Amino acid sequence: MPLPASSIDKLSDHSGSYVICIACRRCTHEREIVPKSLANILGWNVTLKQACTRLRCSQCQARDFRVEIAFNRKPRGWKSNPS
């Protein structure tokens, strides 16, 4: 269940183990972004609000988004490729 964006202050909160879910209000295009991709450009101490002001929709180039936070926790010892 996604949480509101206000539940995260800086990109470094919760050690970056969450996903930023962004939905364009103009064309309804949706995307998930990991905080590491934004932190590589802006730094870990940037607030989520500051980072989201720089984003644009890749479809219609609008800057009007709905932002939610979702946690992507994997079980301990889980391996993506167990071979």
Residue frames as a rotation matrix with the C-alpha (Angstrom) as fourth column:
MET 1
0.580 0.814 0.000 0.00
0.814 -0.580 0.000 0.00
0.000 0.000 -1.000 0.00
PRO 2
-0.206 -0.695 0.689 1.55
0.644 -0.626 -0.440 3.32
0.737 0.353 0.576 -1.04
LEU 3
0.071 0.116 -0.991 2.12
0.896 -0.443 0.013 6.05
-0.438 -0.889 -0.135 1.52
PRO 4
0.966 0.237 0.106 1.91
0.260 -0.875 -0.409 9.80
-0.004 0.422 -0.907 0.92
ALA 5
0.331 -0.894 0.303 5.13
0.455 -0.130 -0.881 11.52
0.827 0.429 0.364 -0.10
SER 6
0.388 -0.147 0.910 5.16
-0.624 -0.769 0.141 13.41
0.679 -0.622 -0.390 3.22
SER 7
0.994 -0.007 0.113 6.21
-0.079 0.677 0.732 10.19
-0.081 -0.736 0.672 4.98
ILE 8
0.290 -0.946 0.145 9.77
0.955 0.296 0.023 10.65
-0.064 0.132 0.989 3.60
ASP 9
0.756 -0.096 -0.648 11.77
0.042 -0.980 0.193 13.83
-0.654 -0.173 -0.737 4.15
LYS 10
0.053 -0.829 -0.557 15.19
-0.860 -0.321 0.396 13.21
-0.507 0.458 -0.730 2.57
LEU 11
0.457 0.044 -0.888 16.19
-0.716 0.611 -0.338 10.69
0.528 0.791 0.311 -0.07
SER 12
-0.550 -0.794 -0.258 18.42
-0.435 0.537 -0.723 9.01
0.712 -0.285 -0.641 2.52
ASP 13
-0.158 0.557 0.815 15.51
-0.967 0.080 -0.242 8.17
-0.200 -0.827 0.526 4.86
HIS 14
0.704 0.419 0.574 15.00
-0.426 0.895 -0.131 4.44
-0.569 -0.152 0.808 5.50
SER 15
-0.188 -0.930 0.315 18.41
-0.090 0.336 0.937 3.87
-0.978 0.148 -0.147 3.85
GLY 16
-0.451 0.047 -0.892 16.83
-0.847 -0.338 0.410 4.43
-0.282 0.940 0.192 0.43
SER 17
-0.981 0.085 0.172 14.96
0.116 0.977 0.181 1.12
-0.152 0.198 -0.968 0.60
TYR 18
-0.024 0.994 -0.107 11.73
0.240 -0.098 -0.966 2.42
-0.970 -0.049 -0.237 -0.91
VAL 19
-0.577 -0.059 0.815 10.32
0.816 0.010 0.579 3.26
-0.042 0.998 0.042 -4.32
ILE 20
-0.613 0.380 -0.692 8.99
-0.175 -0.920 -0.351 6.62
-0.770 -0.094 0.631 -5.46
CYS 21
-0.354 0.607 0.711 5.75
0.884 0.465 0.042 6.09
-0.305 0.644 -0.701 -7.42
ILE 22
-0.676 0.059 -0.735 4.97
-0.152 -0.987 0.060 9.00
-0.721 0.152 0.676 -9.71
ALA 23
-0.188 0.691 0.698 1.80
0.924 0.366 -0.114 9.45
-0.334 0.623 -0.707 -11.77
CYS 24
-0.985 -0.131 0.116 1.32
0.169 -0.879 0.446 12.33
0.044 0.459 0.887 -14.20
ARG 25
-0.373 0.896 -0.241 -1.98
0.271 -0.143 -0.952 14.09
-0.887 -0.420 -0.190 -13.58
ARG 26
-0.186 0.270 -0.945 -2.17
-0.761 -0.648 -0.035 15.31
-0.622 0.712 0.325 -17.17
CYS 27
-0.072 0.100 -0.992 -1.68
-0.892 0.438 0.108 12.10
0.446 0.893 0.058 -19.20
THR 28
0.745 0.409 0.527 -1.85
-0.652 0.610 0.450 9.48
-0.137 -0.679 0.721 -16.37
HIS 29
0.373 -0.722 -0.583 1.58
-0.171 0.564 -0.808 8.04
0.912 0.401 0.087 -17.26
GLU 30
0.934 -0.030 0.357 3.03
-0.350 0.134 0.927 6.17
-0.076 -0.991 0.114 -14.27
ARG 31
0.290 -0.906 -0.308 6.60
-0.144 0.277 -0.950 5.41
0.946 0.320 -0.050 -13.29
GLU 32
0.972 -0.115 -0.203 8.55
0.226 0.245 0.943 4.01
-0.059 -0.963 0.264 -10.35
ILE 33
0.404 -0.873 0.274 11.91
-0.281 -0.404 -0.871 5.53
0.870 0.274 -0.409 -9.45
VAL 34
0.492 -0.362 -0.792 14.43
0.824 0.488 0.288 4.22
0.282 -0.794 0.538 -6.93
PRO 35
0.961 -0.071 -0.267 15.94
0.065 -0.882 0.467 6.96
-0.268 -0.466 -0.843 -4.73
LYS 36
0.135 -0.984 0.119 19.47
0.473 0.170 0.865 5.93
-0.871 -0.060 0.488 -5.73
SER 37
-0.049 -0.139 0.989 18.91
0.995 -0.098 0.036 7.17
0.092 0.985 0.143 -9.29
LEU 38
0.781 0.339 0.524 17.95
0.302 -0.940 0.158 10.63
0.547 0.035 -0.837 -8.01
ALA 39
0.863 -0.480 -0.160 20.68
0.040 -0.252 0.967 10.62
-0.504 -0.840 -0.199 -5.35
ASN 40
0.100 -0.851 0.515 23.37
0.897 0.302 0.323 9.95
-0.431 0.430 0.794 -7.98
ILE 41
-0.013 -0.027 1.000 22.44
0.743 -0.669 -0.009 13.28
0.669 0.743 0.029 -9.57
LEU 42
0.431 0.386 0.815 21.29
-0.088 -0.881 0.464 15.42
0.898 -0.272 -0.346 -6.64
GLY 43
-0.687 -0.684 0.244 22.89
-0.364 0.033 -0.931 13.84
0.629 -0.729 -0.272 -3.55
TRP 44
-0.437 0.486 -0.756 21.39
0.637 0.761 0.121 11.88
0.635 -0.429 -0.643 -0.66
ASN 45
-0.708 0.107 -0.698 20.72
0.599 -0.432 -0.674 14.96
-0.374 -0.895 0.242 1.52
VAL 46
-0.883 0.467 0.034 18.22
-0.337 -0.684 0.647 16.49
0.326 0.560 0.762 -0.92
THR 47
-0.499 0.788 0.360 14.63
-0.373 0.179 -0.910 16.47
-0.782 -0.589 0.205 0.24
LEU 48
-0.506 0.402 0.763 12.09
0.703 0.704 0.095 14.46
-0.500 0.585 -0.639 -1.72
LYS 49
0.578 0.762 -0.290 10.13
0.488 -0.608 -0.626 17.64
-0.654 0.220 -0.724 -2.42
GLN 50
0.196 -0.601 -0.775 13.20
-0.569 -0.713 0.410 19.32
-0.799 0.360 -0.482 -3.96
ALA 51
-0.767 -0.521 0.375 13.96
-0.056 0.636 0.769 16.26
-0.639 0.569 -0.518 -6.07
CYS 52
-0.199 0.783 0.589 10.40
0.826 0.458 -0.330 16.00
-0.528 0.420 -0.738 -7.41
THR 53
0.524 0.378 -0.763 10.35
0.006 -0.898 -0.441 19.64
-0.852 0.227 -0.473 -8.55
ARG 54
-0.314 -0.758 -0.571 13.00
-0.665 -0.254 0.703 18.75
-0.678 0.600 -0.424 -11.13
LEU 55
-0.661 0.069 0.747 11.08
0.330 0.921 0.207 15.86
-0.674 0.383 -0.632 -12.70
ARG 56
-0.358 0.590 -0.724 9.05
-0.880 -0.472 0.050 15.92
-0.312 0.654 0.689 -15.92
CYS 57
0.473 0.581 0.663 6.72
-0.197 0.803 -0.563 13.40
-0.859 0.136 0.494 -17.50
SER 58
-0.613 -0.771 0.175 8.49
-0.040 0.251 0.967 11.49
-0.789 0.586 -0.184 -20.24
GLN 59
-0.268 0.604 0.750 5.28
0.915 0.404 0.002 11.39
-0.302 0.687 -0.661 -22.31
CYS 60
0.531 0.652 0.541 3.82
0.780 -0.625 -0.011 14.92
0.331 0.428 -0.841 -22.20
GLN 61
-0.409 -0.855 0.318 6.64
0.574 -0.512 -0.639 16.90
0.709 -0.079 0.701 -20.47
ALA 62
0.507 0.652 0.564 4.25
-0.115 -0.597 0.794 18.12
0.854 -0.467 -0.228 -17.72
ARG 63
-0.679 -0.732 0.058 5.47
-0.096 0.010 -0.995 18.82
0.728 -0.682 -0.077 -14.18
ASP 64
-0.085 0.753 0.653 2.17
-0.970 -0.211 0.117 18.05
0.226 -0.623 0.749 -12.43
PHE 65
-0.503 -0.259 -0.825 2.60
-0.182 0.964 -0.192 14.77
0.845 0.054 -0.532 -10.50
ARG 66
0.746 0.503 0.435 1.01
-0.602 0.231 0.764 12.70
0.284 -0.833 0.475 -7.79
VAL 67
-0.261 -0.933 -0.247 3.85
-0.537 0.353 -0.766 11.28
0.802 -0.068 -0.593 -5.70
GLU 68
0.829 0.455 0.326 3.56
-0.534 0.466 0.706 8.28
0.169 -0.759 0.629 -3.40
ILE 69
-0.305 -0.933 0.191 6.06
-0.939 0.262 -0.221 6.13
0.156 -0.247 -0.956 -1.53
ALA 70
0.853 0.479 -0.210 6.07
-0.438 0.874 0.212 2.33
0.285 -0.089 0.954 -1.55
PHE 71
0.075 -0.831 0.551 8.43
-0.879 0.206 0.430 0.07
-0.471 -0.517 -0.715 0.33
ASN 72
0.595 0.023 -0.803 10.01
-0.591 0.690 -0.419 -2.82
0.545 0.724 0.424 -1.53
ARG 73
0.008 -0.573 0.820 11.16
-0.936 0.285 0.209 -5.18
-0.353 -0.769 -0.534 1.17
LYS 74
0.224 -0.043 -0.974 12.49
-0.543 0.824 -0.161 -8.56
0.809 0.565 0.161 0.17
PRO 75
0.990 0.133 0.039 12.76
-0.109 0.569 0.815 -11.47
0.086 -0.811 0.578 2.60
ARG 76
0.306 -0.931 0.201 16.15
-0.839 -0.164 0.519 -12.02
-0.450 -0.327 -0.831 4.18
GLY 77
-0.391 -0.590 0.706 18.32
-0.166 0.800 0.577 -14.39
-0.905 0.108 -0.410 2.21
TRP 78
0.663 0.684 0.305 16.22
0.223 0.209 -0.952 -13.94
-0.715 0.699 -0.014 -0.94
LYS 79
-0.535 -0.837 -0.115 18.25
0.035 -0.157 0.987 -14.22
-0.844 0.524 0.113 -4.13
SER 80
0.213 0.641 -0.737 17.00
-0.722 -0.405 -0.561 -13.05
-0.658 0.652 0.377 -7.50
ASN 81
0.419 -0.145 -0.896 18.93
-0.732 0.531 -0.428 -15.73
0.538 0.835 0.116 -9.35
PRO 82
0.566 -0.140 0.812 19.32
-0.700 0.439 0.564 -18.85
-0.435 -0.888 0.151 -7.17
SER 83
0.961 -0.153 -0.229 21.25
-0.033 0.761 -0.648 -20.85
0.274 0.630 0.727 -9.80
